[in-house]
Amino acid sequence: MDKTTIFADSPLNNEQWNALDQTVFEHAKKQLVGRRFIDIYGPLGEGVQSVPTDIYEAPGRGGMSFHGSDSELSTPTRRVNLTVPLLYKDFILFWRDIEQAKTLDSPIDFSASANAAQQCSLLEDDLIFNGSKEFKLKGLMNVKGRLTHIRSDWMKSGNAFGDVVEARNKLLQMGHTGPFALVLSPELYALIHRVHQDTNVLEIEHIRELMTAGVFQSPMIRGSRGVVVDAGQQNVDLAIASDFDTSFLDEENMNYLFRVYEAIVLRIKRPTAICTIEEPEE
C-alpha cells in the first residue's frame, strides 16, 4: 500500500512511511502477550464490524460404531455476533522536527509512534483478558462458564506448581488436552522465579514442562491472579478485522497528527477451556 498516495497531505515520503510502520509493528510485537499463545483469525477486512462466534458450552466426543452409519455432528450450543471494536492511540509529529530531519538528512524520531503502539498493545491485552463492558464483551478472566481454582499461598515453595497442576487437571477432566498456556499477574509471576525446594531448579522451569504453550505475565491481569488456557483455535482465537496500522489524520498548528489503530475481538468458543487461578477469600 502506497501511503504517499493515500495520504497525499502527509509530510512523509515512502521511505519514511515504511520506517514509521516498522516502528509501530516492532514495538507492538514486543508488548503483546495474548497473541503469543492465541491463534489469529483474519484479517477479515477493515470494514468488518461484527463477527459470528459459535459457543460450545459442553465438551463432546466423537462417535464409535461398526459402519459409521450414525451421524455425530459437532454442533454449537448457540451462535452470537460479536462487535469488533476499534482500538487506537493518536500521536503528533512536530513540524520543526521533520524539517530538521530534512535539513540534516537524518532519520525522523518516531518515538511518539512507538509509545502509541505500546498503549494500543496494552489496550488489546486488556480486551483479551478483561473484555469490555461498553461493547458487552467478555475476556479470559471473566467469561461465564470458565473453570476456576482458588490458589494457595505461593510464598511457600511448591504451592505455585501444585496450583498450576490442579488447574491443568480440571481442564483435562473436561476433555481439553492442551497445549496449555499460563498467564500470571506480575506479582505472581515474580513468585515463581525462586528455587523449588529440595531442587536446584526454579519453580517456573517445572511449570514450563506442563505449560508447553508458554508461561507469561501481563499487567492487564489485576490482583494476584492468573489463567490457564487450552490455546487451540477450537477453543479461542483473536478475530482481526484490521491489524496494527498507522494513518495520517490532519495538520494542526503546522504540526501533524497520526493514529495507530487496529480492529479486533476475542472469540471464546469453549469457556471450559479456560481455568482462572483466583485469590483466596480473606
C-alpha positions in Angstrom: 0.0 0.0 0.0 1.5 3.3 -1.1 0.6 5.7 1.7 2.2 8.6 0.0 -0.7 8.4 -2.5 -3.4 7.7 0.1 -2.2 10.4 2.5 -1.1 13.0 0.0 -1.2 15.7 2.7 1.2 13.8 4.9 4.7 15.2 5.3 6.3 11.7 5.0 7.7 10.2 1.9 7.5 6.5 1.1 10.7 5.5 2.9 9.7 7.5 6.0 6.2 5.8 6.0 7.9 2.4 5.8 10.1 3.4 8.8 7.1 4.6 10.7 5.1 1.4 10.1 8.1 -0.8 11.0 8.5 1.1 14.3 4.8 0.6 15.2 4.9 -3.1 14.2 8.1 -3.9 16.1 7.0 -2.1 19.3 3.6 -3.6 19.3 5.1 -7.1 18.8 7.3 -6.6 21.9 4.3 -5.6 24.1 1.6 -8.0 23.1 1.0 -11.0 25.3 -2.3 -12.6 24.2 -1.1 -13.1 20.6 1.8 -15.2 21.8 -0.5 -18.1 22.5 -3.8 -17.3 20.9 -4.4 -18.1 17.2 -5.3 -15.4 14.7 -8.5 -15.4 12.6 -8.2 -13.0 9.7 -7.5 -10.3 8.7 -11.2 -10.0 7.7 -11.1 -6.5 6.2 -11.2 -3.0 7.7 -14.9 -2.6 7.1 -15.9 -5.7 9.1 -17.8 -4.5 12.2 -19.0 -7.8 13.7 -18.1 -11.5 13.6 -20.1 -14.6 14.3 -18.9 -16.9 17.1 -20.2 -20.5 17.8 -20.3 -21.3 21.5 -19.8 -24.9 22.7 -20.8 -24.9 26.4 -20.4 -28.7 27.0 -17.5 -30.9 26.0 -18.2 -33.5 23.4 -16.7 -36.7 22.0 -16.6 -38.4 18.6 -18.8 -41.4 17.7 -18.0 -45.1 17.5 -19.8 -47.7 15.5 -19.1 -50.5 13.1 -20.1 -48.9 9.8 -20.2 -45.3 10.9 -23.8 -45.0 9.7 -24.9 -42.7 12.6 -24.1 -39.0 12.3 -22.0 -37.5 15.1 -22.1 -33.8 14.4 -20.2 -31.3 16.4 -22.9 -28.7 16.9 -22.6 -25.4 18.9 -24.9 -24.6 21.8 -25.6 -21.2 20.3 -24.2 -18.6 17.9 -23.6 -15.0 18.8 -22.4 -12.0 16.8 -19.6 -10.0 18.5 -18.9 -6.4 17.8 -15.4 -5.7 16.5 -14.3 -2.5 18.3 -11.6 -0.1 17.0 -8.6 0.3 19.3 -6.4 3.3 18.7 -4.0 5.9 20.0 -3.1 9.2 18.4 0.3 10.9 18.4 1.9 14.0 16.9 5.0 14.7 14.8 6.2 18.2 15.2 6.8 20.3 12.1 10.2 21.6 13.3 11.4 18.1 14.0 10.5 16.9 10.5 12.1 20.0 8.9 15.3 19.4 11.0 15.5 15.8 9.7 15.2 17.1 6.2 17.9 19.8 6.7 20.4 17.4 8.3 19.4 14.4 6.2 18.8 12.4 9.4 16.1 9.9 10.3 12.9 11.2 11.9 12.5 10.3 15.5 9.4 8.1 15.7 9.4 7.6 19.5 5.9 9.1 19.6 4.6 6.3 17.4 6.4 3.7 19.5 4.6 5.0 22.6 1.3 5.0 20.8 1.9 1.4 19.6 2.7 0.4 23.2 -0.5 2.0 24.5 -2.6 0.3 21.8 -1.0 -3.1 22.6 -1.9 -2.8 26.3 -5.4 -2.0 25.3 -5.5 -5.1 23.2 -4.4 -7.3 26.0 -6.9 -5.6 28.4 -9.6 -6.6 25.9 -8.3 -10.1 25.7 -8.1 -10.7 29.5 -10.8 -8.5 30.8 -13.2 -7.8 27.9 -15.2 -4.6 27.6 -18.3 -3.5 29.4 -19.1 -0.9 26.8 -19.2 -3.5 24.0 -20.5 -6.3 26.2 -17.5 -8.4 25.6 -16.0 -10.9 28.0 -12.3 -11.8 28.4 -10.4 -14.8 29.6 -10.6 -13.7 33.2 -14.4 -13.2 33.4 -16.1 -15.2 30.8 -19.2 -17.1 32.0 -18.7 -20.9 32.1 -14.9 -20.9 32.7 -13.4 -23.1 35.3 -11.8 -21.6 38.5 -9.2 -22.7 41.0 -8.6 -21.0 44.3 -4.8 -20.7 44.8 -2.9 -21.4 47.9 0.0 -19.4 49.4 2.6 -19.0 46.7 5.1 -17.7 49.3 5.6 -21.4 50.2 7.8 -23.4 47.8 5.9 -25.8 45.6 2.5 -24.3 46.1 2.5 -22.5 42.8 3.4 -25.6 40.9 0.7 -27.6 42.7 -1.9 -25.0 41.9 -1.0 -25.0 38.2 -1.2 -28.8 38.2 -4.7 -28.6 39.7 -5.9 -26.0 37.2 -4.5 -28.2 34.4 -6.2 -31.3 35.8 -9.5 -29.5 35.8 -9.1 -28.7 32.1 -8.1 -32.3 31.4 -11.2 -33.6 33.1 -13.3 -31.5 30.8 -11.6 -33.1 27.8 -9.1 -30.3 27.0 -5.7 -31.8 26.3 -3.6 -28.7 25.5 -1.1 -27.4 24.7 -1.7 -25.2 27.7 -0.6 -21.6 28.3 -0.3 -19.9 31.7 -0.5 -16.1 32.2 0.0 -14.5 35.6 -0.2 -11.1 37.1 3.3 -9.6 37.6 3.0 -10.3 41.3 2.5 -14.0 40.9 5.0 -14.2 38.0 7.7 -12.9 40.3 7.0 -15.5 42.9 7.7 -18.5 40.6 11.2 -17.3 40.0 12.6 -19.0 43.1 14.4 -22.3 43.6 11.9 -25.1 44.0 12.5 -26.6 47.5 15.0 -29.6 47.5 16.0 -28.9 43.9 18.4 -26.7 42.1 15.7 -25.6 39.6 13.5 -22.6 39.6 9.8 -23.3 40.1 9.0 -21.7 36.7 11.1 -24.4 34.9 8.9 -27.1 36.4 5.8 -25.2 35.5 7.0 -24.7 31.9 7.2 -28.5 31.5 3.4 -28.6 31.9 2.6 -25.3 30.1 4.1 -26.1 26.8 2.3 -23.2 25.0 4.2 -20.8 27.3 4.4 -19.0 30.6 3.7 -15.3 30.5 2.9 -12.3 32.6 0.6 -9.4 31.9 -0.1 -6.2 33.8 -3.6 -6.4 32.5 -4.3 -9.2 34.9 -5.1 -7.4 38.1 -4.5 -8.6 41.6 -2.8 -11.9 42.4 -4.5 -13.9 39.8 -3.7 -16.0 36.7 -5.2 -18.1 34.0 -4.5 -21.5 32.3 -5.8 -21.8 28.8 -6.0 -24.7 26.3 -4.8 -22.5 23.4 -6.2 -24.4 20.5 -8.2 -22.5 17.9 -11.2 -24.7 18.5 -11.4 -23.0 21.9 -10.4 -19.4 21.4 -9.0 -17.2 18.8 -8.4 -13.5 18.0 -10.6 -12.2 15.1 -8.8 -9.4 13.4 -10.6 -7.1 11.0 -7.7 -4.7 10.7 -4.2 -5.4 12.1 -1.9 -2.7 13.5 -1.6 0.1 11.1 -0.8 3.9 11.0 -2.9 6.6 9.5 -2.3 10.3 8.9 -5.2 12.3 10.4 -4.7 16.1 10.0 -2.4 19.1 10.3 -2.8 21.3 13.3 -0.9 24.4 14.1 1.7 23.3 11.5 2.2 20.0 13.3 1.0 16.6 12.1 -1.5 14.2 13.8 -1.3 10.5 13.2 -3.1 7.4 14.6 -2.1 3.9 15.4 -5.1 1.6 15.2 -6.4 -1.9 14.9 -9.9 -3.6 14.9 -10.0 -6.9 16.9 -12.2 -9.1 19.1 -11.6 -12.2 21.2 -13.8 -15.2 20.3 -14.2 -17.6 23.2 -15.8 -20.7 21.7 -15.3 -23.1 24.6 -15.3 -21.3 28.0 -14.5 -24.7 29.7 -11.0 -24.5 28.1 -10.2 -21.7 30.5 -9.4 -22.0 34.2 -8.7 -18.9 36.2 -6.5 -19.0 39.2 -8.2 -16.8 41.8 -7.2 -15.2 45.0 -8.4 -16.9 48.3 -11.1 -15.2 50.1 -10.0 -13.3 53.2 
